[in-house]
């Protein structure tokens, strides 16, 4: 049976995209995307859960994110989940991240930096813009 690793997220940026260079030459952007889920429990009380996702973006798609996206913007992300094990002072940590293939900026109304929805509502889409296999680099981790 054929399998597929694909994730589609629609959420909001919790911070401005962060620029990084790994391995000395590979440029990337790291996005923090929040997604929310709302539901009602017995008795009608509404609950909400917010999940935070770390998104790794490479090459020209990373340049797009660093140039046009800002904290609070809505985005669509298409990519794959990557699970890695890293050593930390506290022991082994299991880290899940998303490798983005495509990022679509949906913009933010009333943006104060002069860029409106029209400019920010663009898509950076590149066929596997990352190198064929980028080794996991601990300097890309937030801790």
MARVEX-358513 format. One line per 8 residues: number of its first residue (from 1); their letters; for each residue x, y, z of N, C-alpha, C, CB. Coordinates in steps of 0.02 Angstrom, whole numbers, plus 50000, padded with zeros to 5 digits. Glycine has a CB too. Layout:
REM residues N
NUM) a) X Y Z X Y Z X Y Z X Y Z | ...
***
This chain:
REM residues 143
1) xxxxxxxx) 50042 49941 50000 50000 50000 50000 50044 50062 50000 49952 50000 50061 | 50028 50109 49958 50066 50172 49953 50047 50218 50010 50054 50206 49885 | 50096 50253 50037 50082 50301 50091 50102 50371 50068 50120 50281 50156 | 50079 50420 50105 50092 50489 50088 50098 50530 50152 50037 50518 50042 | 50145 50575 50154 50154 50620 50211 50140 50690 50187 50227 50614 50241 | 50080 50715 50202 50060 50781 50180 50019 50814 50235 50021 50778 50113 | 50033 50878 50246 49995 50915 50295 49973 50981 50264 50036 50927 50361 | 49912 51002 50279 49885 51066 50257 49864 51104 50320 49826 51058 50206
9) xxxxxxxx) 49892 51163 50330 49874 51203 50389 49849 51271 50366 49936 51211 50436 | 49799 51297 50400 49777 51366 50392 49776 51395 50462 49706 51371 50357 | 49816 51447 50471 49820 51477 50537 49849 51547 50534 49862 51434 50584 | 49870 51571 50592 49897 51639 50598 49968 51636 50625 49852 51683 50643 | 50010 51682 50598 50078 51685 50623 50080 51715 50693 50122 51726 50575 | 50115 51681 50738 50121 51705 50807 50180 51751 50816 50128 51647 50853 | 50223 51757 50765 50282 51801 50767 50302 51814 50695 50341 51769 50809 | 50343 51865 50685 50372 51876 50619 50414 51816 50600 50414 51941 50617
17) xxxxxxxx) 50417 51798 50535 50460 51743 50514 50532 51756 50535 50455 51733 50437 | 50566 51703 50555 50635 51708 50578 50682 51681 50525 50645 51671 50646 | 50733 51721 50507 50782 51700 50456 50836 51659 50490 50812 51761 50420 | 50857 51604 50457 50912 51562 50481 50952 51538 50422 50885 51503 50523 | 51015 51523 50435 51058 51489 50387 51084 51427 50422 51117 51536 50362 | 51074 51369 50390 51098 51307 50419 51150 51275 50374 51039 51258 50431 | 51196 51241 50405 51249 51209 50366 51293 51259 50330 51219 51162 50317 | 51290 51322 50349 51332 51373 50320 51307 51403 50254 51399 51346 50308
25) xxxxxxxx) 51263 51368 50219 51242 51393 50153 51167 51389 50140 51278 51355 50100 | 51131 51348 50176 51059 51339 50162 51019 51391 50200 51037 51267 50181 | 50985 51435 50161 50944 51486 50194 50874 51458 50207 50940 51551 50151 | 50846 51479 50263 50779 51455 50280 50743 51508 50321 50783 51389 50319 | 50678 51500 50327 50637 51540 50371 50600 51492 50417 50587 51587 50332 | 50591 51513 50478 50552 51474 50526 50489 51514 50542 50593 51458 50592 | 50431 51481 50533 50367 51511 50547 50337 51477 50608 50318 51507 50486 | 50303 51515 50651 50264 51488 50706 50191 51501 50690 50285 51519 50776
33) xxxxxxxx) 50154 51448 50676 50084 51454 50654 50038 51426 50707 50073 51419 50586 | 49987 51465 50725 49937 51443 50773 49874 51422 50736 49921 51500 50825 | 49848 51363 50755 49783 51340 50730 49738 51329 50790 49790 51275 50687 | 49674 51343 50782 49627 51337 50837 49569 51291 50819 49600 51405 50857 | 49543 51258 50869 49486 51214 50861 49436 51231 50917 49507 51137 50864 | 49373 51242 50898 49321 51259 50947 49268 51204 50946 49289 51328 50931 | 49240 51189 51004 49186 51140 51009 49145 51155 51072 49215 51068 51011 | 49087 51125 51074 49043 51132 51132 49041 51066 51170 48971 51153 51111
41) xxxxxxxx) 49042 51072 51236 49037 51013 51279 48966 51007 51304 49088 51016 51338 | 48950 50953 51338 48884 50945 51367 48868 51007 51410 48879 50880 51410 | 48809 51032 51403 48788 51092 51439 48797 51155 51397 48827 51098 51503 | 48826 51149 51337 48831 51206 51293 48893 51249 51302 48773 51248 51300 | 48935 51232 51351 48996 51273 51361 49042 51264 51301 49032 51252 51427 | 49069 51321 51277 49114 51320 51220 49186 51315 51244 49104 51382 51176 | 49223 51269 51214 49294 51260 51229 49334 51277 51167 49309 51186 51252 | 49398 51294 51178 49443 51309 51123 49513 51282 51139 49445 51385 51109
49) xxxxxxxx) 49545 51255 51088 49613 51231 51096 49654 51262 51039 49616 51152 51094 | 49712 51289 51057 49758 51317 51007 49820 51273 51006 49776 51391 51023 | 49839 51252 50945 49901 51214 50935 49950 51257 50898 49887 51147 50897 | 50014 51252 50917 50068 51289 50884 50109 51242 50842 50112 51326 50937 | 50125 51263 50781 50163 51223 50734 50226 51260 50713 50119 51204 50672 | 50282 51225 50712 50344 51253 50687 50351 51232 50614 50406 51228 50729 | 50360 51282 50570 50363 51270 50499 50432 51290 50473 50306 51310 50462 | 50466 51245 50438 50531 51259 50407 50519 51271 50333 50582 51201 50418
57) xxxxxxxx) 50544 51328 50308 50534 51348 50239 50603 51363 50209 50487 51411 50233 | 50615 51341 50147 50681 51347 50116 50680 51388 50052 50709 51279 50102 | 50739 51413 50033 50750 51445 49968 50707 51505 49954 50739 51395 49915 | 50682 51509 49892 50642 51566 49870 50577 51572 49910 50626 51560 49796 | 50550 51515 49932 50489 51517 49972 50504 51551 50039 50460 51446 49983 | 50563 51537 50067 50584 51570 50129 50591 51645 50118 50651 51540 50155 | 50620 51665 50062 50628 51736 50046 50560 51770 50043 50665 51746 49979 | 50511 51737 50011 50443 51764 50007 50416 51775 50078 50396 51715 49968
65) xxxxxxxx) 50423 51726 50121 50396 51731 50189 50429 51788 50228 50406 51665 50227 | 50495 51793 50222 50532 51845 50258 50515 51915 50233 50607 51833 50253 | 50498 51921 50169 50483 51986 50139 50412 52008 50152 50496 51983 50064 | 50364 51963 50145 50294 51983 50143 50252 51966 50205 50262 51954 50085 | 50274 51918 50245 50231 51897 50301 50252 51929 50366 50233 51821 50307 | 50204 51943 50408 50215 51975 50473 50172 51941 50526 50200 52051 50469 | 50190 51951 50588 50151 51925 50644 50077 51943 50636 50178 51953 50711 | 50033 51894 50647 49961 51905 50643 49932 51888 50575 49946 51975 50659
73) xxxxxxxx) 49974 51883 50523 49948 51866 50456 49920 51795 50455 50003 51873 50404 | 49868 51787 50415 49840 51720 50403 49879 51688 50346 49764 51723 50387 | 49893 51623 50353 49930 51587 50302 49901 51518 50290 50004 51581 50322 | 49911 51493 50230 49899 51422 50213 49968 51392 50202 49853 51414 50148 | 49979 51333 50230 50043 51298 50222 50029 51227 50198 50083 51297 50290 | 50066 51207 50146 50064 51139 50121 50134 51110 50129 50039 51135 50047 | 50140 51052 50160 50206 51022 50170 50202 50952 50197 50247 51065 50216 | 50255 50931 50230 50260 50864 50259 50283 50869 50331 50308 50820 50217
81) xxxxxxxx) 50262 50822 50372 50282 50819 50442 50350 50784 50447 50229 50783 50486 | 50396 50813 50485 50461 50783 50498 50467 50771 50573 50519 50828 50472 | 50483 50711 50592 50493 50693 50662 50567 50677 50672 50448 50633 50683 | 50597 50709 50721 50668 50698 50735 50678 50688 50810 50710 50757 50710 | 50733 50656 50827 50754 50648 50896 50818 50688 50904 50765 50572 50915 | 50819 50733 50954 50878 50774 50967 50899 50766 51039 50864 50848 50950 | 50963 50774 51050 50991 50771 51118 50988 50842 51147 51064 50744 51118 | 50967 50846 51209 50967 50910 51244 50996 50897 51313 50895 50941 51248
89) xxxxxxxx) 51011 50948 51352 51037 50938 51420 50990 50895 51463 51049 51005 51453 | 50926 50898 51448 50876 50859 51486 50868 50788 51459 50809 50895 51485 | 50904 50770 51406 50897 50704 51376 50869 50708 51306 50852 50660 51419 | 50846 50653 51280 50819 50651 51212 50752 50686 51209 50812 50578 51188 | 50743 50725 51156 50679 50758 51143 50655 50737 51075 50686 50836 51148 | 50590 50727 51070 50559 50711 51006 50528 50775 50980 50505 50654 51013 | 50547 50794 50919 50527 50857 50890 50490 50844 50825 50588 50904 50879 | 50430 50873 50818 50392 50870 50756 50390 50939 50725 50321 50842 50767
97) xxxxxxxx) 50406 50944 50661 50405 51007 50625 50373 50994 50557 50477 51036 50618 | 50354 51047 50523 50326 51041 50456 50377 51071 50407 50257 51077 50450 | 50394 51033 50355 50435 51058 50299 50386 51084 50247 50482 51003 50270 | 50386 51150 50236 50338 51180 50190 50361 51173 50118 50328 51255 50206 | 50314 51154 50075 50324 51154 50003 50293 51217 49973 50294 51091 49970 | 50240 51241 50004 50203 51298 49978 50177 51338 50037 50144 51275 49932 | 50184 51404 50032 50157 51450 50083 50116 51503 50047 50213 51482 50127 | 50055 51512 50069 50011 51563 50040 49995 51614 50094 49946 51532 50010
105) xxxxxxxx) 50014 51677 50082 49997 51730 50128 49927 51755 50113 50047 51788 50124 | 49884 51753 50164 49815 51775 50154 49805 51847 50176 49767 51731 50193 | 49859 51878 50203 49858 51948 50221 49825 51962 50287 49823 51987 50168 | 49824 52026 50303 49793 52050 50365 49761 52117 50351 49845 52055 50423 | 49698 52125 50368 49664 52188 50356 49692 52242 50401 49588 52180 50368 | 49696 52303 50375 49718 52360 50416 49791 52357 50434 49678 52363 50478 | 49832 52327 50394 49903 52322 50409 49933 52392 50409 49940 52276 50358 | 49975 52407 50459 50001 52474 50467 50066 52486 50429 50012 52488 50540
113) xxxxxxxx) 50095 52435 50396 50159 52445 50362 50151 52464 50289 50200 52382 50368 | 50090 52478 50267 50079 52500 50199 50065 52445 50149 50138 52537 50176 | 50079 52382 50167 50063 52327 50122 49994 52303 50138 50116 52269 50128 | 49950 52304 50090 49882 52282 50100 49872 52210 50082 49835 52325 50061 | 49810 52188 50084 49791 52120 50068 49814 52099 49998 49716 52112 50073 | 49809 52145 49950 49826 52127 49881 49898 52103 49875 49814 52185 49834 | 49945 52140 49906 50015 52122 49901 50031 52061 49942 50059 52180 49923 | 50002 52056 50002 50019 52000 50046 49984 51936 50026 50002 52018 50117
121) xxxxxxxx) 49929 51941 49988 49892 51881 49969 49923 51849 49908 49817 51898 49955 | 49985 51829 49917 50023 51797 49864 50042 51728 49886 50086 51839 49845 | 50064 51688 49839 50084 51620 49854 50155 51609 49832 50037 51570 49820 | 50194 51579 49875 50260 51555 49856 50254 51480 49849 50316 51575 49908 | 50264 51456 49789 50254 51385 49776 50315 51361 49736 50188 51371 49737 | 50351 51316 49765 50410 51290 49731 50413 51215 49741 50474 51324 49758 | 50426 51180 49688 50431 51108 49692 50491 51090 49736 50437 51076 49622 | 50478 51067 49795 50531 51043 49839 50589 51092 49839 50554 50973 49819
129) xxxxxxxx) 50575 51154 49860 50625 51207 49857 50685 51194 49901 50593 51273 49876 | 50678 51148 49947 50734 51131 49990 50781 51084 49952 50710 51098 50056 | 50843 51078 49974 50887 51029 49944 50857 50960 49950 50957 51031 49977 | 50877 50914 49907 50848 50847 49905 50842 50817 49974 50890 50801 49860 | 50893 50821 50014 50889 50797 50083 50928 50844 50127 50916 50723 50089 | 50894 50882 50168 50927 50927 50215 50932 50890 50281 50888 50994 50222 | 50993 50882 50303 51003 50848 50367 50973 50891 50423 51078 50835 50380 | 50951 50859 50475 50922 50895 50532 50978 50933 50566 50887 50846 50581
137) xxxxxxx) 50967 50997 50579 51017 51039 50612 50989 51065 50677 51040 51097 50567 | 51025 51053 50731 51002 51075 50796 50998 51151 50802 51047 51048 50850 | 51037 51188 50762 51034 51261 50767 50967 51288 50742 51090 51293 50727 | 50928 51246 50709 50861 51267 50686 50809 51260 50741 50840 51226 50625 | 50828 51229 50797 50780 51219 50851 50774 51282 50894 50801 51160 50895 | 50716 51293 50923 50707 51354 50964 50735 51348 51035 50633 51370 50969 | 50762 51290 51055 50788 51282 51123 50861 51262 51122 50749 51230 51161
***
